[in-house]
Each structure stands twice: as C-alpha cells, then as structure tokens.
C-alpha cells in the first residue's frame, strides 16, 4: 500500500502499449492525414471520418481532391477533415505510415 507522502509512487505512471503509441505519435504520422487539394491551394486534413477510407475498403491516397470529400461527406464533413493540426496527438484510429 502506498503512503500519501511517497512522491516516487505519485510520479509513477503506467502506460498500456497501445496507449503509449497514441501518446508518442502525431497526426502527421498517420495514413489518414493527407493533402486536400483545392482549386487554388492545398491543405493537410484527416480522412478518418470518411467511411470508405476508415474501413480500409479503399486505399487512402496521398492527395485527394476537395470535391471528392464534399461529394462523400458534405461541407460539414470537409470542415471536420480540415480542423486537425499535424502536431495534434494521434487519435484512437491511428495507423502509422509505412
């Protein structure tokens, strides 16, 4: 049993292996984080909310056209794809790039 004034016990943390991978990886290392090409500019975004890519039914491309995303998930889905930052901590659906 740990004592309340035992600082070594308080600072000890246990990470499960799958949670450790999420803690050390970033969105930019994930296969779902790709370049979304618009008419005049390109931005990075996450395609994990698109069912065809999330279920791995279709291969995740390196670059995807913005109209393809709008056709699949609409404008609200496009906003959801673009809100992630490359430096965010990886989500539960993280798959590393090969």
C-alpha positions, 0 to 999 in steps of 0.5 A: 500500500502506498503512503500519501507522502511517497512522491516516487509512487505519485510520479509513477505512471503506467502506460498500456502499449497501445496507449503509449503509441497514441501518446508518442505519435502525431497526426502527421504520422498517420495514413489518414492525414493527407493533402486536400487539394483545392482549386487554388491551394492545398491543405493537410486534413484527416480522412478518418471520418470518411467511411470508405477510407476508415474501413480500409475498403479503399486505399487512402491516397496521398492527395485527394481532391476537395470535391471528392470529400464534399461529394462523400461527406458534405461541407460539414464533413470537409470542415471536420477533415480540415480542423486537425493540426499535424502536431495534434496527438494521434487519435484512437484510429491511428495507423502509422505510415509505412 
